Amino acid sequence: QYGMDHTLVLSGFPSSTRTTELEKDFDSFRDRGVSIRWVDDTTALA
C-alpha cells in the first residue's frame, strides 16, 4: 500500500511529538505522496 522507494527515518524527538507536528514539517511534500508512519514512540518513517 505504501511505497518504500525513498524512506527517511525520523528519530530523536520527544515521545510527546504528535503526528500532526511531523506532518507540518513535510507539508510541502504531501502532494508527492509523503506520509508519516510510526515505528515506536520516538521513531517514524516518512
PyMOL commands that set and color helices and strands:
alter all, ss='L'
color gray80, all
select helices_A, chain A and resi 19-25+27-32
alter helices_A, ss='H'
color red, helices_A
select strands_A, chain A and resi 9-11+37-40+43-45
alter strands_A, ss='S'
color yellow, strands_A
deselect
rebuild
show_as cartoon
